[in-house]
Amino acid sequence: MAEATALPRSYKIPKSVLVVIYTASLDILLIRRADTSDAFWQSVTGSKDSDQDPFADTAVREVFEETGINARDPSCLLQDWELENVYEIYPRWRHRYAPGITMNTEHVFGLRVGADTPVQLNPREHTDWIWLPWQAAADRCFSPSNAEACLLLPRFVS
């Protein structure tokens, strides 16, 4: 009988995107994480698949995977806010990264969508969604960098 060989473990790259999805009336889409029992509400987030991937491509992929929204649709406007947050990875998720990796760099985008844009969650990742006015969305976010991005929204749409 042949021995099974273990495949190398694939770790997450500590470079990610945060995509604030919003409407013209500045309502923000928040989604609740499935992998925590907390009321963990957030915008779309996700890591690059490879170091060479442009952040914009990662943003488009993550938005589609998590919400079913096609960010390249002509009715949408994806904006690179040219902001980056560097933060400590929460201990509960460090096992997803290579040993010794404790910090993540997050690149921030905004995505304007129509008010009637349908949301189709990936149930493995998120359990619920809600549209909230930008200030209420900031108050609901678990992550400080996500809350800050919500509060910055009016600056990027004016």
Secondary structure, 3 states (H helix, E strand, C coil): CCCCCCCCCCCECCEEEEEEEECCCCEEEEEEECCCCCCCEECEEEECCCCCCCHHHHHHHHHHHHHCCCCCCCCCEEEEEEEEEEEECCHHHHHHECCCCCEEEEEEEEEECCCCCCCCCCCCCEEEEEEEEHHHHHHHECCHHHHHHHHHHHHHHC
